């Protein structure tokens, strides 16, 4: 269920995925380059859709002696210059170890409406979701209106397990991860209580019927004074169904870092374990929910906490183990927490807290398409894998490969992030941000216009068009024939040309000869479309 306001991001990703079919072979060696330093407790990086010139960095808490303030900073791209003045400061925020400013999400139509949302811990300890608006013009402003609007506030009984991720899904709705409330082993059984928002993934509509946030209809009632959101009617517990309307999924302990795959819409959740196993949970897109009558992209999944930690059923929490929750959804990846005994393959990590990441959907490294990255907060061992319908492959330890060198190092990783291209970044809590790049000497992707940028990136940011035909080659690099559809050079498009095309169909040919009318070196259906569109025409 995709909304029009969210299609642009996924359309761009589909283009990138199509280009991956022609990716250079052998697997690109990777490296990292530092793009920002001198930050205070950076926790996340992100960018609005279509904004290729800025990266926004979330600082959990600020410097300058103002411990209860949290900042959002702008990194200007390219050039990697960091604005000295924060884009937005939020104060007061709570200062516990897991508290502060934890997440940020731009509205899919941010460049037109200027709205973005944040996830933070208030000075009273509650989890707050708030809406802010950039100063005009939205696409270039260096500041935001400091007065925000509280969208949702949830009482947090302890200072830990705040969740912290927030993001817009492929359906245009806002998703919010909330931890189980803290302490150990979820003493209030909140994650399994469907009338409590803690230990959940929430899904809300912040736009209202007019598909624009910040207007009177956001609460579903014109002239109403309720909180500025509604719960989508297809949420699993919406309306008369018992349970809180906002809940999308439950049974989560502390899904601290999550992400949507830009291409497929699949949801990945790095759920931090108690003392035995760390896990990555996954929800495929366009699959049935678990409640009767549900279909399509639906929620209602129970990920099992506090009965299940990773793949382990905890009899101390649920005496009915091993079948405490028969419908619980198992994670697609786990690894052993250092408190849970020896490490086990394929993820040889002895850590303490999983840091979920992203599926690469950028344009600079085509053969990396579809690769998911994650790490552990305590032992920054970076792994990647590919996921096909829940089956993992291409599992690799990337730690050594991604070490920056030059006297630099990546320490405590508390987040990954994406820019508008879909390129990936690593956030080091010690104050630095690194970008994943091709290693020196790696084969260069296609750059037909010789502007030192991958053709796919030119198409993504609008430097080049790819309209006729949409084949991943910038239009300015196409070599159109003088008479489209005329394969035999007689200035007529007729049956003789069709015969030439059929004889060459499926072949790789010289783009300047024969029936390769779009100049991509392949005679295929795209060329047949050109011929049929010109059939019967004369070029004289």
N, C-alpha and C positions, 0 to 999 in steps of 0.2 A: 504494500500500500504506500505508494510514493506520492508526495504532494508536489505541485508545480514549483513551489518555492525552494524545494530541495533538489530539483532535477539537475541543475547546472553543475554541481559538484560531481555528481555521479556520471553525468555525460562526459565530463572531462576525463574522469577515471577510465571510462570505457574506451576512450580514444587511446589512453596510455596503455591499457591492456592489449588493445589490438596491435599496437606497435611492438609489444613484447614478443609477438610471433616471429618478428624479424630480428630479434636481439642477437648480438654477436655471441658466438659460441664460447664455451670453456668456463664460464663463470667469472665475473669480474672480481678481482681482488679489491678489498675495501681498506679504507683508512679513515681517520677522523682529523678534522681541523678545528681548532678553537675559534669560535666566533664571538664570544663575550666572556669577560672576566670582571672581577671586582664587585660581584653581586652579593647580596646578603640573603642566604637561605633560598636560592632560586628553587622553585618547585614545579614549574610547568612552562611550556612554550606552546604558542598556537598563533594562528593568523586567520583573518576573515577570508571567506571565499572570494577569489578574484583579486586579493590584495597581495601582489607579488613584491612589494617594496618594503614591507614591514614584518617583523616578528615580534610578538608580544610576550614578555617574560614576566611570570608571576613570582613575586618574592613572598615567601610565607610570612615573614615578619621583616620590618625595616631596620635600617641602621641609623646612625646619627643620634643615638641615645633615646630614640622613640620606640621602645620595645613593643608597645601595644599598637603600632601602626603597621599596615601591610601595603606594599606598593605593586603597581603594574608598570613595567618599563617598556620602552620601545627600542628595538634594535633595527636600524635602518639597513636595508639590503639594496644592491650589493654594497660592499664597503665595510659592513659590520661595525657601524658607529652607534654607540649607545647614548641615547638622550639623557642628559644629566637630571632633568626635571621629570618626575614620575608622570605617567599618563593619567593615573588615578591613585590616590591614597585613600585607604579605608581605615577608619579608627573610631572606636577602639576595637581591637580583636583580642581574643584570648591568647595567652602566651604559653600554654602547656606544650609539651614536646610534640604532640600530634595535632595541635590546634593552630589556628591562624588562617591565612588565606590559602585555600587548598585547590581551587579549580576556577576555570574561566571558559566560557563558550560564547562565540559570536553568533548572533542570529544569522540564519542562512542568507537573509537579504540585508545584511549590515551596511553594505556600501550605499544602500538607498534609505535605510531607516535609522542607522546609527546605534542600534540597541545591542547590548551584550549582557551576559549574566555571570554572576560569580557565586562561589560556594565558599563560605567562611564560617569560622567559629566566633560567635559574639563574645563580648567581654563577660557576659553572664554564663557562657558555656554552651549556649544553644547553637545548633547548626542552622545557618541562615542562607537562603537562596535569595539574591537580590538582583534587580534589574537596573542597569545604568545606561546612559546615552552619551555617545561621543559628542564633542563640540563639532559644529559645522566648519568646513565641509568634512564629512565623515571619512572620506577616502584619504585625506591628508592631514587631518588635525593631530596635534600633539598632546591633546588633553581631552578629558571627559568631564561632564557635569558632575561635581562631587556629591550631589544629592541623589541618592538612589531610592528605589522603591522595593520594600520587602515583598517578595513573592510568596515565600514559605519559610516558616520557622518551626524547628522541631527540638523539643527539650532533650538534652543529652545528659544522662545520669552520671556518666564518668567522663574524664578528660580524654580518654583514648577511644579508638575505633570510631572515627568520625566519617569514614568513607572519604569523600573529597572530590570525586570526579563528577563532571557535569558536561553534557554534550548533546547536540542535536542529532537525532537519528535520521535515517533515510525517509521517514514518514513526516519529517518536519516538526515532530514533537520533541520536547526537552526531557532528557533522561538524567536522573540524579541518583548517585550511589550514596547510601547511608549505611554506616557501620551498625553493629548490633547494640551499641550503647556503651560498650566498654567493659572493663574488669576482665575476669577470666571465665571462659566456658559459659558466657551469656547467662548470668544468674537469673535474669528475668525471662528467659526463653523468648526474647523479643523477636529473634529472627524467624521463628516458626509461628508467631502470633500475627494473624493476618488483619488484625484491627490495630496494629502498631506499625508505624512507618520505619522503625529501626531494623537493620539487618535486611534491607530491601534495595531493589532497584525501582525507582519511581519513574513514571512517565506522565507528563502533563502537557496541556495545550496552553501556551502563553500568548496566543494570538487572538483568540476569539473568532467569531464568524467572519470578520472582515480580513482575516489573515494579516493583521498588523498589530504588533504589541503596543502597549501604552495608550490604547483607546478604551472608551467606556465599556465596550462589550467583552473585555478580556475575562471577566468573571462570569460571563454568560447571561448577565442581567443588565439591561440598559438602565442606568440610574442606580444600580446596586452599589453596595459598599463592601462586598466580599473581597477576599484575596484575589489578586489579578491573574487567575488561571482557572481552567476547568480540567476535569479528567476526561480523556477521550472515552466515548461510550463503549469502545471495544476493549478497554482495559479489563483484565480478568475478573475484577471484583466491583466493577462499576455498577451504579444503579442499585437495584434491589438485591443483587447477589451479595451475600454476607462477606464482609471484609472492607478494608479501606479502598476507596475509589482510585487513589493515586498509585497503588501498587502495580508494578509490572512483573517483577519476579521476587522471590523471597528465599530464605534459607542461606543468606550470605553473612559471612563474619565481618569482613572489612575489605570490601572491593575498592581499594584505594586508587588504582590506576586502571582505567578501562578505555576502550576505543571501538569505533565502528570501522570496518573495512570500507574504504571509500568506493570500491567497485561493487562488492557483493551485498553490502549492508549487514554483514555478519557482525555480531557483538562479541567482543573479547573482554573478559573481566579477570584481572589479577587479584585473586581473593587471598588475603594474608591468613596464614594458618595460626594455630594456637602454639603448639610445641612439637608437632610431629611432621606434618606435611604442608607444603605450600602448593597452591593450585592455580591453574588457569582454566576458567570456565568459559563456555562458548555457547552462543545461541545462533544457529543458522537462520538466515532470513527466509521468509516465505515458506515457513513450515508450520504445521498445526500446533496449537497450544495443547495443554494437558487437561483442559476442562471440557465437558461435553458441549458440543455445538460450535466449538471454535474452529476457525479455518484461517488460512493466510498467515500474515506476519503477526503472530499472537504471543501473548505472555502467559503468565500463570505457572511458570516453571519453578520448582522447588529444588534448590541446589544443596539442601541437606543439612546445613549447619543448624543446631549444634550437635546433631547426632553423627554427622559425617564430617571428618576433616580430611580433605583430599579423598582418597579411596578407603580411608580407615573409618570403621564404625566405632564410635567411642562409647563403650559399655558404661563408663562412669557417668556419662551424660544421658544415655538412653539404654536402659536395661534390656530392651527388646532387640538389641543388636544380635545378629548382623542384618536383620530385616526390619530395622526401626522405621524406615520410610521407604516402602517399596517403589514409590514413584520418583524418588530423588534422582536428579540428573547428575551423573558422574562428570568430573572434569575431563578435559581432553589432554591435559598435561599436569603432572605433579613432580615434585622432587622432595627429598627428605630434609626436614628442618634439622638443624644441628642438635636439637634436643630429642630427636626421634630415632637416633641410631645411625648406622652406617648409610652412606650415600648409595644410590642405586641408579643404574643406567635407565634411559639414555642421557639424563640430565645430571651430570656428575657435579652437583653443587651441595655444599653443606652450609646452608644459609640460615636466615632467620625471618625474612620478610620479602615476599615476591613483589617485584615492580613490573606490572604489566606494561606492554608496549603497544606497537602498531604494526599493521601489515603495510609493507612498502608498496606505495602506488605512485611513486614519483616518476619523473621523466628523464632524469640524468643517468640512471643505471637500469636500462631496460630488462636485463636478465635477472634482476633482483625482484621483479614483479611477483607479488603474492607471498613474499617472505615475511613472517612474523618475528619480531624481535622482543625479547624480554630479558630481565636480569633479576638479581637479588640485592636488596638494600645493604646487607651486611658484607657480602662477598661479591664484589661487582664482576661476576662471571656472566658475560653476555652470550646468550644462546639465540639461535634462530631456527625456525622450522617452517615447513609448508603444510597446510592443512587442507585436505580434500575430503569433504563430508565427514569430518571427525577423525580421519586417518592421517597421522603425521608422517612426514617424510623429510628428506634433506635436512636432518637435524645436525647442526654444526655449533661448535664452541667458537665464538667470534672474538673472545677476549683479547688474545694476542694480536689478532689482525686489526682490531680497532684501537689498540694502544696508540696514542698520538705521537709519541717520540719527541725529540727535540727538548728533552728535559721536562716535558709536561706529563701529566698522568690523570687518568679519570678515577676518582675516588668513590664517594658514596653516591650512587645513582638513585635518585628518588622519582625520576620521570623520564619518559621519552616525549617527543612532540613532533608536529608536522608544520611545515610552512604551506603557503598556498599551492605550491607545485606538488606537494605530497612528499617532499624530501624529508628525511628523518634527522632528528636532533637528540642528543643525550644531555640530560640536565644533571650536573654534579652539584650536590648540596653545598660543597665547599665554596661555590661562588662562580662556577664556570659553566658555559654551554658549548658543546661540541657538535659539529655536523658530520654525518656519515657521507663520505665521498668516495669516488673511485681512486684506488691507489695509483701512485705515479707509475707511468708505463703501461697502464691498462689500455686495451683497445678502445679507441674513441667511437662513440655512437655516431650515427649519421649527422652530418652538418653540411647539407648541400649548398647552403648560401654563404658558407665560410664566415659566419659571424662569431665563431668560437663558442657556440651554444648548441646543444642538441636540438635537432629539428623538432622533436616531440615537445620540448620546452618552449620553442618558438610558437608552436601551435597552441600550447596550453595558455600562454600569457597574451596571445593576440598579436605577437610580433609578425607572425605569418598566418595566412588563411589556408585552410584545407577543405575547400568546398567542392571543387569539381576536378576529379572525384575525391571523396573523403577516404584517402588511402594511407595517411600518415606521412605523405610527402608534401612540403609546403607548395602552394600553388605556383609561386614564382619559380620553383625548380622543375615544374612539369615541362615536358617538351611536346606540346600539342602538334599533331600533324597539320599540314596546311589545309587539308581537306578531311575533317573528322569523319571516320568511317570508311574512307577510301583506301583499301588495303593494297590494291593493285596499281594505283597511280594513274588511273584513267579519268580522274576528276568526276567520276560518277560513283554513287553509293548504291549498289545493287546486289543481285544474287551472286555475282562473281566475287565480290568482296566478302560476302558471307561464306563462300566456299573456302577462301583463303583463311578466314578466321577459324572455321571449323577444323581445317587442316593443321592449324597451329595451336589449337585450344589446349591449355594446360602446359604449354612450353614456356621456357625462359628464352627470351629473344632479345635482339638488339632493339632498344626502345625507339630507335630512329627508323626502323623498317617494319614491314609486315603489319600485323593486326593489333599491335600493342598501342592502342590509341591514347591511353592515358600516361604512357611513358614510364610505367613502373617496372618494366622488364619482364612482365608476366602477361600472357594472353589468357583472359579469364572472363567471368561474367560481367565485370565492369566494362570491358571492351565491347562485349556483345550489346550492352545497354547503349553505348555510344553509337554503335552501328545501327541498331534498330531505331534510335531516335533521329538518325539522319537518313534513313532508308528512302530511296527515291530522289534524293537531292542531287543537284548538279553543282559543281564548284567552278564552273567556267562562266 
